[in-house]
Amino acid sequence: MTTARAHAPLPRRLVRPPVELELLIPAYNEQRRLPSTVAATVAFLTERPWSSAVVVVDNNSADGTLDVLERFADSPVPVHAIGCSDQGKGAAVRRGIETSSARYIGFADADNATPVETLDRVMALLRAGHGAVIASRHAPGARLAVEQSALRRGGGLLFRTLAHLSLPGVADTQCGFKFFDGPLAHAIVRDCRVDGFAFDVELLAHVVRAGRDVVEVPVVWHDVPGSTFSARRDGLRSMADLLRISLAR
């Protein structure tokens, strides 16, 4: 689904203290999977030299998603929780980027399917000046430790075929682990409109249109049960969004 938005200044209370890296986790009814993901992320970031923070963007959850974050109140790496009333993962990621003042900003899925240790390579590439660094399940050297169902794999193949209309040089636009130069992310997110699962393609397409590069990092990836993606509900909408993104070139 796409929507048009006016970009009014954000209230100062929504803008967090600056850090070098901010990791967003969009969350919709993630009470079960979120605690272990946040704990693993905090443990990793605590041992790294970068100043960092974790930001959970609650997307109108109806369970105890926010309640489970109370155990991280005294975390050595700050764990913030913000809300996003517009439904959709794309809307949640945009809200996180808009309210960030970090030098580098990115997002990971609540299921922790991509190892957080991938950030070591991601940060080295971002510091070297690349515009976007993304995990990839299809780049040379990647491996699927636990694969998706045949239905999801078939749908993914069709999705990648359409995504290549906008991003012919990117092998995997949908792995939920993407990081950006902060000022670049702020600039491109103003023109992003896709709320649904094609939002990744729109973000990356704007990176390329801004004259910056997208670097893929191969990963060992695990499919984790509990995805909110529904082929029946979200499939056709995502395909339509992909076509609109490609026509906007």
C-alpha positions as CSV (number, residue, x, y, z in Angstrom):
1,M,0.0,0.0,0.0
2,T,1.3,3.5,-0.8
3,T,0.3,6.7,0.9
4,A,1.1,10.3,0.4
5,R,2.5,12.2,3.4
6,A,3.3,15.8,4.4
7,H,6.7,15.9,6.2
8,A,6.1,18.2,9.1
9,P,8.9,18.7,11.7
10,L,9.0,16.0,14.3
11,P,8.5,16.8,18.0
12,R,11.8,17.2,19.8
13,R,10.9,14.5,22.3
14,L,10.9,11.9,19.4
15,V,14.5,12.6,18.4
16,R,16.9,10.4,20.3
17,P,20.5,11.3,21.5
18,P,23.1,10.9,18.7
19,V,25.1,7.7,18.5
20,E,27.3,6.2,15.8
21,L,25.0,3.3,15.0
22,E,21.3,2.9,15.6
23,L,19.7,-0.5,15.0
24,L,15.9,-0.4,14.4
25,I,13.7,-3.5,15.0
26,P,10.2,-3.0,13.6
27,A,7.8,-5.1,15.7
28,Y,4.2,-6.2,15.3
29,N,3.0,-8.7,18.0
30,E,6.6,-9.9,18.7
31,Q,6.2,-10.6,22.4
32,R,7.6,-14.1,21.9
33,R,10.5,-13.5,19.6
34,L,11.6,-10.1,20.6
35,P,13.3,-10.6,24.0
36,S,16.0,-13.1,22.7
37,T,16.7,-10.9,19.7
38,V,17.1,-7.7,21.7
39,A,19.3,-9.6,24.3
40,A,21.6,-11.0,21.6
41,T,21.8,-7.6,19.9
42,V,22.7,-5.8,23.1
43,A,25.3,-8.4,24.1
44,F,27.0,-8.0,20.7
45,L,26.9,-4.2,20.7
46,T,28.2,-4.0,24.2
47,E,31.5,-5.5,23.0
48,R,31.9,-3.2,20.0
49,P,33.7,0.1,19.9
50,W,30.9,2.1,18.3
51,S,28.4,4.1,20.4
52,S,25.1,2.5,19.6
53,A,21.4,2.1,20.5
54,V,18.6,-0.4,19.8
55,V,15.2,1.1,18.8
56,V,12.1,-1.1,18.8
57,V,9.4,0.5,16.6
58,D,6.1,-0.9,17.8
59,N,3.6,-1.1,14.9
60,N,0.3,-1.2,16.8
61,S,1.0,-4.5,18.6
62,A,-2.0,-6.0,20.4
63,D,0.2,-8.3,22.6
64,G,2.9,-7.6,25.2
65,T,5.5,-6.5,22.7
66,L,6.3,-3.3,24.7
67,D,6.0,-5.0,28.1
68,V,8.9,-7.4,27.4
69,L,11.3,-4.5,26.8
70,E,11.1,-3.5,30.5
71,R,13.8,-6.0,31.4
72,F,16.2,-3.9,29.3
73,A,15.7,-0.6,31.2
74,D,19.2,-0.7,32.6
75,S,20.9,-2.1,29.5
76,P,24.5,-1.1,28.8
77,V,23.4,-0.3,25.3
78,P,20.3,2.0,25.3
79,V,17.1,0.2,24.2
80,H,14.4,2.7,23.1
81,A,10.8,2.0,22.3
82,I,8.8,4.2,19.9
83,G,5.4,3.8,18.3
84,C,4.2,4.0,14.7
85,S,0.4,4.3,14.2
86,D,0.7,3.8,10.4
87,Q,0.4,0.1,9.7
88,G,3.1,-1.7,7.8
89,K,6.8,-2.6,8.2
90,G,7.8,0.2,5.8
91,A,6.0,2.8,7.8
92,A,7.7,1.6,11.0
93,V,11.2,1.7,9.5
94,R,10.5,5.2,8.1
95,R,9.5,6.4,11.5
96,G,12.7,5.0,13.0
97,I,14.8,6.7,10.4
98,E,13.0,10.0,10.6
99,T,13.5,10.2,14.4
100,S,17.2,9.1,14.3
101,S,20.3,11.3,14.6
102,A,22.7,8.4,14.3
103,R,25.7,8.5,11.9
104,Y,24.7,5.1,10.6
105,I,21.1,3.7,10.7
106,G,19.6,0.4,9.7
107,F,17.1,-2.3,10.6
108,A,17.0,-6.0,11.5
109,D,14.0,-8.3,11.8
110,A,12.6,-9.3,15.2
111,D,13.2,-13.0,14.4
112,N,17.1,-12.6,14.4
113,A,17.2,-14.7,11.2
114,T,20.4,-12.8,10.1
115,P,23.3,-13.2,12.6
116,V,23.9,-9.9,14.4
117,E,27.6,-10.5,14.0
118,T,27.1,-9.5,10.3
119,L,27.3,-5.9,11.7
120,D,31.1,-6.2,11.9
121,R,31.4,-6.4,8.1
122,V,28.5,-3.9,7.6
123,M,30.1,-1.2,9.8
124,A,33.5,-1.6,8.1
125,L,31.9,-1.0,4.7
126,L,29.8,1.9,5.9
127,R,32.9,3.6,7.4
128,A,34.6,3.1,4.0
129,G,32.0,5.3,2.5
130,H,29.4,3.0,0.9
131,G,25.8,4.3,0.9
132,A,24.0,1.1,1.8
133,V,25.2,-2.3,3.0
134,I,22.7,-5.1,3.1
135,A,22.7,-8.8,4.1
136,S,22.1,-11.1,1.2
137,R,20.9,-14.7,1.0
138,H,21.7,-15.0,-2.8
139,A,25.1,-13.3,-3.1
140,P,28.1,-15.5,-3.8
141,G,29.1,-17.2,-0.5
142,A,25.7,-17.0,1.1
143,R,24.0,-20.0,2.6
144,L,20.5,-20.9,3.7
145,A,20.9,-22.9,6.9
146,V,17.1,-23.4,7.2
147,E,15.2,-22.8,4.1
148,Q,11.7,-21.4,3.5
149,S,8.8,-23.4,2.3
150,A,8.4,-24.2,-1.4
151,L,5.6,-21.7,-1.6
152,R,7.6,-18.9,-0.1
153,R,10.6,-19.8,-2.3
154,G,8.4,-19.6,-5.4
155,G,6.9,-16.3,-4.4
156,G,10.4,-15.0,-3.6
157,L,11.7,-15.9,-7.1
158,L,8.8,-13.9,-8.6
159,F,9.4,-11.0,-6.3
160,R,13.1,-10.9,-7.1
161,T,12.3,-10.9,-10.8
162,L,10.1,-7.8,-10.5
163,A,12.6,-6.2,-8.1
164,H,15.3,-6.5,-10.7
165,L,13.4,-4.0,-12.9
166,S,14.4,-1.3,-10.4
167,L,17.6,-2.8,-9.0
168,P,19.2,-5.1,-11.6
169,G,22.5,-5.3,-9.7
170,V,21.1,-6.4,-6.4
171,A,20.7,-10.2,-5.8
172,D,18.6,-10.0,-2.7
173,T,16.4,-7.0,-1.8
174,Q,14.3,-8.7,0.9
175,C,16.7,-10.0,3.6
176,G,15.7,-8.0,6.6
177,F,19.1,-6.6,7.6
178,K,19.9,-3.3,5.9
179,F,22.1,-0.4,7.0
180,F,22.7,3.1,5.6
181,D,24.7,6.2,5.8
182,G,22.6,8.3,8.2
183,P,22.4,11.6,6.3
184,L,21.6,9.6,3.1
185,A,18.9,7.7,4.8
186,H,17.3,10.9,6.1
187,A,17.4,12.4,2.6
188,I,15.9,9.5,0.7
189,V,13.2,8.5,3.3
190,R,11.4,11.8,2.6
191,D,10.4,10.4,-0.8
192,C,9.5,6.9,0.2
193,R,5.8,6.0,0.3
194,V,5.5,2.2,0.4
195,D,4.3,0.8,3.7
196,G,4.2,-2.9,2.8
197,F,6.8,-5.5,2.2
198,A,8.2,-3.9,-1.0
199,F,9.5,-0.9,1.0
200,D,13.0,-2.3,0.9
201,V,13.1,-2.1,-2.9
202,E,11.9,1.5,-2.7
203,L,14.6,2.5,-0.2
204,L,17.4,0.9,-2.2
205,A,16.1,2.3,-5.5
206,H,16.3,5.8,-3.9
207,V,19.9,5.1,-2.8
208,V,20.9,4.2,-6.4
209,R,19.0,7.2,-7.8
210,A,20.9,9.4,-5.4
211,G,24.1,8.2,-7.0
212,R,25.2,6.0,-4.1
213,D,26.0,2.3,-4.1
214,V,24.5,-0.8,-2.5
215,V,26.9,-3.4,-1.3
216,E,25.7,-7.0,-0.5
217,V,27.2,-9.0,2.3
218,P,26.6,-12.8,2.0
219,V,25.2,-14.4,5.2
220,V,24.2,-17.7,6.7
221,W,20.5,-17.2,7.1
222,H,17.8,-19.2,9.0
223,D,14.1,-19.1,8.3
224,V,12.4,-18.6,11.6
225,P,8.6,-19.4,12.0
226,G,6.3,-16.6,12.8
227,S,6.6,-14.2,9.9
228,T,3.7,-11.7,9.5
229,F,3.9,-12.0,5.7
230,S,0.8,-13.5,4.1
231,A,1.0,-14.6,0.5
232,R,-2.7,-14.1,0.1
233,R,-2.9,-10.7,1.8
234,D,0.4,-9.2,1.0
235,G,1.6,-10.9,-2.3
236,L,-0.4,-9.0,-4.9
237,R,0.0,-5.7,-3.1
238,S,3.7,-6.2,-3.0
239,M,3.8,-7.0,-6.7
240,A,1.8,-3.9,-7.5
241,D,4.1,-1.8,-5.4
242,L,7.2,-3.2,-7.2
243,L,5.7,-2.2,-10.6
244,R,5.0,1.4,-9.3
245,I,8.5,1.7,-8.0
246,S,10.0,0.6,-11.4
247,L,7.8,3.1,-13.3
248,A,9.0,5.9,-11.0
249,R,12.5,5.8,-12.4
